[in-house]
Amino acid sequence: MDGGNADDCREQTSATIPDNGRMIMMKTITIDGNTIPFEDGQTIMEAATAAGVYIPHLCHHPEYTPHGSCKLCTIKVNGRTCSACTFPAAEGQDVLNNTKDLNDDRQKITQMLFVEGNHFCPSCEKTGNCQLQAVAYHLNMLDNHFPHFYPHREMDASHHDVMIDHNRCIFCTLCVRASQQKDGKDVFAISGRGINKHLIVNAKSGQLKDTDLEATDQAAHICPTGAILIKRTGYTVPIGERIYDHKQIDEVSLASEAEDHG
């Protein structure tokens, strides 16, 4: 869905920003009519987050290489459709983010994620801590709209401390990137295409117990849904006292990611 080249969207704009008594020139973009400064090398997502502007996302994390797989961060840049997490910020860009059309599309994408897997929030131990659930609330998703696929997916509880519920995987690849880029391992991968896409573990047996994954690995904790869970911890924090039970995902996301993107 990324369209065009950043060079096609450039005009010359700048802003003066105070810095220890000096006025320095900053390059800027416009998001929903607001002037947003950015640094060379930043993506639109990074510039927006640093400025306190929330762009919905599920596959993005500031510590890992952008992937652009969930498409929730789809924006319009000078009329072109782009993924904010992968598209570089450039002077003169006029970005649309918080519009009815874009949010309607994001809601439909979220609905499709729900029906493509088996996501039943009331019975999921990740409820209240689940980013997919929180994004659905943020986008005012009141029903699934589309027919459920009800896929038959196995669970992998072979590991002593970690389990995989494939019913809840949205193929964001965060566990893949975390294992490779943070943990220095190669535990997870995505195999197949389309309806046959699935998360796999890199072991001859295909079972998690035969990998070098540890419960302390970032890959075991990065999942935005309830697909990868630490055993014996499901209800340590009671329902009603979890992250998104009291805070909206935009508030949580900006608080946790703004410093990394600043």
N, C-alpha and C positions, 0 to 999 in steps of 0.2 A: 504493500500500500504506500510505501515511500515513493514520492513522485518528484521528479525534477532534480535540478542541481542547485546547491546553495548559492552559487554565483548568479543564477538567474533571478534571485530574490533580493538583490542588494541595491540599496540606495545609501547615500552618505548621511548618517545621523550620529549625534554624539550628545553627551551630557557632561556637565561639570560636577564632580563629586569631591567634597571636602576630605582632605587626608592630612591630618596633623597640621592644620593651618594652611596647607597648600590646596589649590584647586587643580584637580587633574581631570583630563578628558577621558571619558569612558565611552566605549561603544555601546549602543543600545538597540533593543528591539522593542516592538510594541505588542503587548498581549492584552486583548480585549480592551484596547484603548489606553492601557497603562504603559508608561515607559519603564522598561526593565533593562538595567545594565547587565553586561556580560563580559567575560574574559575570553581571550582567544583560546580555542580548544574546547570550550564548553558546548554541550548540546543545549537545545531549547529546554529540555527537562531540567538540566542542571541549573541553567540561568533562572528559570521560573521558580524552582524550589528554593534557591538561595535568596530570592526576592520575596518568598512567602506566598507564592502562587501555586496552588495545588492542581496538578494534572493527574487524573485517575490512572492507576497502573497496577499490575500484578506481577509482571515478570521482571520489573526493574528493581535493582538494588545498587546503591551508590558504590559499594565495594567491588562490584563485578562488572565485567565487560557487558555493555548493553546488547540486548538480543532482539528486541522488537517482536516478540512472538505473540503476546496477548492482544495487542492492537487496541487496548483500552485507552492508550495515550494518543490516539489519533487526533490530529489537529489540522487546521488549515493554515498554510503559510503562503501569503500572497495568492490565495485561491487554490493552491496545490495541497493535496492530501499527503500528510507526512506522519511518521511516528516520532513523537517528541523525544523519546529516549535515545534515538539514534541520529536524528537530524541535527547538524551543527548550527549553532546560532550564528547569524551574520547580520551586519549592519543593514538597516532598512527593512527588515522583515516585519510584516504586519500579520500577527498571529491571532487566530480565533481559537479559543479553547472552551470557554464556558458558554456555549450556545445551545439552544434547544435541539437543533438538528444533531449536533455532535453528541450531546448527552442522550438523545434518543437512540442513536447508533450504539453508544456504549452500553446502554441498558439492554439492547438486543443481543450484543455480544455476551454480556453477563448471563442473560437468560439461556443462550445457547450453551455456555459452559455448564450451567446447572443441569440441563437436560441431556447433554452428551455423556455425562458421568452419572454417578449415583450420589447426589448430595442431599441428604435429609438432615437439615440442621438440628432439629430437636433431639435426634438420637446420636449426634456426632459429638465426641468428647472435645473437639476443637471449637465448638460453638462459643462465641464471645471473644475468642482469640483468632478467629478465622478472617483473613483479609478478603477472601471471596465473598463471604457473608456481609462483611462491613461495606465493601464496595456496592453490593446489591442494595443495602440500606441507603447509602449515599446517593445512589442513582434512582431512589424511590421505586425499586423493583418490587411490585406487589404480587406478581405471579410469574410462572415460568413461560407462559404464552405458547411455547412450542410443545409438541408431543415428546414425552420422555423416550429415550432410547432403551433404557434399562439394560445396559450391556452386562454381560457376564464376565466379571473380572475377579481373579484370584487375589487372596491376601497372602502376604509373606510374613509369617511370624516366626521364622526359623532362627533369627538372631536373638541372642540372650537379652539385649537391652533395647532394640529398635525394631519397629515393625513397619511394613508398607501396606497401605490399603489402596490398591490400584483404582478402586472405585472413585477416589477423590482427586486423582492426579489431573491437573489441567495443562501439563506439558510446558510449564513456564521455563524449564531447564535451570532453575535456580540451584537445585541440588547438584546438578551436573557441574555448573560453574563453580559453586562453593567447594566441591570436592577437589576440583582441579586447581583452582586459583587460590584457595585459602588453606585447605587441608593438605595440599601436595599429594593427593591421591587421584584415583580415577575409578571411583566406585560406581557411578551412575552414567547412563547414556539413554538417548531416545532412539528407538528403532521403529521402522515402518513408516507409512505415510497415510494421510487421510484418516478414515475410520479405523484403520489397522495400526495406527500409531500407538506406542506403549512405552512405558518406562522399563528399562532393563538394568540389571546389575552385572558388573563385569566379573563374573565368576563362571567357571565351566558348568557348574551345577545350576546356575541361574538363581541361586538362593543367596539371600543376604548374609546368612551365617558364614558363608565361604569367602566373604570379602574382608578387607582390613578396616571396615567402618567401625568407629568407636562412638559411643553415646555422647562424647564430648566434642565430636567433630562438628564444624559449622554446618556441614551438609545435612546433619541429622536434625537441625533446628531451623533451617531457613525456609522450609515449605510454607507457602502462604495459605494452604488449606490443611485438611487433616490427612493428607496422603502419607506423610512420614511422621511417625509418632514415637516418643520415648515411652517405653513400657513402665507401668506402675506409677505413673505421674498424672494420669488423666484428669482426676478431680481433686488434685492438691489445692488448686484455687477453685472455690465453689462457683457454679454458674450464678451470675448476677454480680460477681466481683471481678470480672475479667476485663481485659483492655478495652474492648469495644462495647461493653455493657454500659459504660459511662462517658465515653468519648467517641466522637466521629472520626472516621479514618483520615480525613483531611488534616485534622488537628494533630493526630498521632504521627502521621507520615511527615508532615512539615517539621514537627519537633525533633524527630529522629534523624531526618535526612538533610535538613538545611545546613548544618555545620559541615557535613561531608561535601556538600556541593558549593559551599561559599568560597 
